[in-house]
Amino acid sequence: MEDESIKDAIKKRYGKVAEGASCCSEASCCGSGTVEDAITRDLYTEAETTAIPARALQASAGCANPVALAELRPGEVVLDLGSGGGIDVLLSAKRVGPTGKVYGLDMTDEMLAVARQSQKTAGVENVEFLKGEIEQIPLPDGSVDVIISNCVINLSTDKDRVFREAFRVLKAGGRLAIADIVLTKALPDPLSRYFALWTGCISGALFVDEYKARLAAAGFAEPEVEIVRTYSEADAEGFLPADLRQQLGREGISALVGSFVSAFVRAPKAAQSAPSTPNRTN
């Protein structure tokens, strides 16, 4: 698959999710187009979601709760890579308080529209949503304390560049605290090229050791990967297209769901770090 074809498919899929969320009101939500399956459901507590606008909740398509992982502190500057409908940005804004700031970066216009409307509805001021790609972050060097992300980096076709850019914009002593899908076993080759599995966060995932190695190569110190959720054959009913379920059969589905997990990934940037050399070949 060509990189641009993958990117176009990702924009189309998450644009549809955002359009489904756009029909929501604060009193009720139609739910059309909402991502709701074993990967994306039950990620946040009721206390966390009570004050979050319905649009942001309906557009959520993550695989864990990076805000809980990040241990955010008042006054910190946070960047959410692939911020979608803005749920993690709004939750982070509460934690860093009025002296802090949270940036949300996304490449999908429909998601940005949902996020900005949700920010307005929630009355949150210490937030800014930026249009852009995670391979080329539109922020200065050393400008961010914490980077979070929720099941997005696996979608990138140039993860090494994402990690270099993340390292670049982090301050010395800053930290990466993200949720992502990772592989524990190899996917069958035909599945690795199946668009629905790539845009569904599976085909582009890295092996655990490879994830850590690539973060270390970008300059991060002692990266850690903690598995937080595994999946069953029953779970596959929600996130696999019907044609693929039929094609795989029970044995194939069992092999597939045993190949990937949701994980927390932590990686600090040393307090005294040599400047990174980001890839500028655009």
Secondary structure by P-SEA (a helix, b strand, c coil): ccaaaaaaaaaaaaaaaaaaaccccccccccccccccccccccccccccccccaaaaaacccccccccccccccbbbbbbccccccaaaaaaaaaacccbbbbbbbccaaaaaaaaaaaaaaccccbbbbbccccccccccccccbbbbcccccccccaaaaaaaaaaaccccbbbbbbbbbbcccccccccccaaaaaacccccccaaaaaaaaaaacccbbbbbbccccccccccccccaaaaaaacaaaaaaaaacbbbbbbbbbcccccccccccccc
